[in-house]
């Protein structure tokens, strides 16, 4: 019935617009669990859905102990039960709670090795003329200021841990010129990753990032309905949170022990395409 409905939808679209609906599917390979994160204690912000949830699921499958955080208690509880991890309600823009939250997460897992700064928002204003100060501040506070000061607390409170790692979730937008707050914050995150990596190399804290292209999620509005067609991406498809989670899992594993200050753009060739819009 679902396939018939899809055919009818495409046919109706063609009759009305004269343009066919394209369908793109991808042959995606996921690595079998190997215990590559066994013993790791990981804290993921924005972990109740989308990429954060996919990373939590992958990390738990690789043997890590995980705490996810976010603003919606019901979403977090449901995700935690499904994945088999712990959760804490926390908004990264509540700056007065950063110190307390890192301390509590450490207590929940009896230690903390990895911070994943995943929480972020994009308000899709279209152009700079449409951006209000409230929209600008909201994205700067969530996408940059929140992860900046949460990382500061992570470093301060985990001095006793070895092989610490911080993973930022940036975006392909951080590699291009932009006039919108989202792109500006991601460009700043890319700079921050390299700056922190240099700052903490002697303390054996690795700092890296994944920078996905447009990925199926509530934030992007691209549904995970089987058809990944997305013409704004170079290969005409959206990416899945699970395939980005595979890259993230490698970056926080000991197998990536020689990597720091790296920003892996998860969008195939788009990072070298100047005509990205």
N, C-alpha and C positions, 0 to 999 in steps of 0.2 A: 504493500500500500504506500509506503514511504517513497519508493522508487517511482511509482506511478504518479504520485503527487508532484515529485520533482520534474518529471517529464511534462506534466500539464502546466506547471509553473513556467517552465522554459518556453513552451509553445505559446502561452498567453502573452508572455513578455515580447516574444518575437512579433506576434500579430499586432500588438499595440505600438511598439517602438521601431519595428523593422530591424532590430539588432538582436542577434542571438545571445543567450546567456552562456558564457564560457564556463567550462568545468575543468578544474585542475586538481589532480590528486598526486601525492608524493609517495615515493617508496622510501620510507624512513626506517632506519635500523637503530635499535636501542641495544646497548651493551647488557649482557646478562650480569646480574649481581656477582661481585667477586670479593666482597668484604673490604673494599678499598678505603672505606671510611670507618672501619671498626675501631671503636674507642673514642671517636671524635664527638665532642659536645658542641652542638651548633645552635645558634640563635638566629632566626630569620624574621625580619620585620615584613609586614604585609604578607604574611604566610597563609592566610585563610582561603585564598583563591588564586587563580591565574598562575603566573610563573612561580610565585612564592610557594604555592601549594604543590606544584609539580616538583620543585626543588626539594621540599620537605619529604615528599614521597620517595624520590630517588635517593636522598641521603639516608633515610631510614632503611631502605632496601639494601644499601651498601654497608649497613651496620652502625650508623651514627645514632646518637641520642639527640633528639631535636626538640626545641621549644619554638613554637610559632607565635607571632604577635600580630595584633591588628586592632581596629576600632570596634568591630562588630562581634559581640560575644557569641551570638548564636552561630555565626559563620565559622568562627574559630573552633567552637566546641564540636560542631559537625565535622569539620576538616580533621581535627585531632583524633576523633574517634575512628574516622575512615582510614587515616594514615597510620595511627598507632604512635602518636607523639604527644607532647605536653603543649599547653598553650597559656598565654597570659594576655589580658586585655591591655593594650598600650598604644598610644598615639605618639608618633615620633615628633609631632609639633608641640607636645606637652614637655617643654624643655626642663621644667622643674622636676620631672620624674625620671630623667635619664640615669642619674646616679643610682637611685633606688631600684630601677628596673634591672640594670646590669647586675646589681648585687642580688636581687631576687632570683634572676635567671641562674646565676652561679649556684645559689642554694638549691634550686630545683634539680640541677644535674650534678651537683657536687663538683663544679668546675665549669670552665668555658674555654673552648679552643678557637672557635670560629664565629665571627659576626658576619651575617649576610645582610647588607643594607639594600633591601628590595623595595620597601615602601616608596610609592611615588604617585603623582597625579599629573594629568595633562588636561587642560581645559579647552583645547581646540578652538582658540579664538579666531583663527583665520588669518589675521594680520595684526600688526602692532597697533593700528588705529582703533582696534576693538578691545584692547586690553585695559582693564581697570586696575587701579592700584591694589584693590582687594585680590583680584586674580593673580596679579604679579606676586604679591606677598605670599599668597597661599602656596604657590608652586615653589618659590624660593625656600620657604620654611620647611616644606615637606621633602623636596627633592635634594636640597643642598644643606641647609642649616641643620636639619634633623639628623642626617647621617654624619655630618661633620662632628657634631658634639656627642652623638652616641658613640662614634668611633673613639673620640677622646676619652670617654669613660671606660670603654672596653680596654684600651691600652693601659689606663691607670689601674684598673682593678684586676688585671690578669697577669701581673708581673711574675707570679709563681708558676705560670703555665709555660710549657715549651712548645715550639712549632706552632705558634699562633698565626692566624690568618684572617684577613678581612677581604670580603668579596663585595664589590659594589655592583649594582645593576644599573648600567648606564643605558645608552641608546645610540643607534646609528646617527641620530640627529646631532649628537655631540661632536661629530666629525665634520659638520658642514656649517657654513655661515647661516645665521638664523636671526629673526627679529622677534620671535615669540619666547616667553619665559621658559617654556618646557625645554626647547633646544638650548637656550642659554644656560640653564641649570645643568644640563647633561654635558655641555662643553666644559663647564666648571668642574663637574665630577671627574671627567677625564683628566683634567689638570691635577686635581686633588689626588687621584690614584697614583700618578707618577711622583708627586711631591711627597706623599706619605711613604711610598715605597723607598725612596731615597732617604728619608728621615729615619726610618726604622730598620734599615737593613742590618745595622750592627746589633739591634735588639732581637734579630731573627723573627721579625714579624713580616710576613708576606702580604702584600696588598695588590689585588688584581681586580679586573672587572670583566663582565660580559656586557656586550652592547648589541642587543637584538634589533633586527628589523621589525617591521610590523608583525605582531604576534597575536594569535587568537586569544582574546581576553575580553572581560567586561569593559576595560578601559578603552580598548581600541574599537570595540564594537564589531569585530570580526568573529563570527560564530564558528564553533568547531563542529560543523554539520557534515563534514566529509568533503565538501567542495572548498578547496583552499584558494580559489582564484582571487587574486588581489593585484590589479594591474599596476599599482604604484610601486610594487616591489620589482626588482630587476628580472627575476625569473617568473613573474606573474603569479606568485603564490604567497600566502601568508605562512608564517612559521608556527610551529606548535610549541607550547611551553615545555613539553617533555623533551624535545630535541635540544632546546637551550639548556635544560636542566642537566643533560648529559655533559655538556661543556663545563657547566658550573661545578659539577661533581668532580671532574678531573682537576680543576683549578684549586679546589680546597683539599685535595688528596695529597699525600706525601709523594706521590709520583710526580707532582708538579713542583717539587721542592726547589728547583732551580729557577722558577719563574716568579718574578715580582715586578710590579710596575707595568704589567701587560693588560691591554684592553682588547679582548677578542671580539671582533665585530661578527655577530652571528647573522649574516645576511647574504652569504655567498659573495658575489662580486660587487655589491652595491656600494661598498665603502670607497671604491675607486671610480665611481660614476659621478661626474660633476653635475649631471643633469638629473639629479635625484627627484626633483619635483615634477 
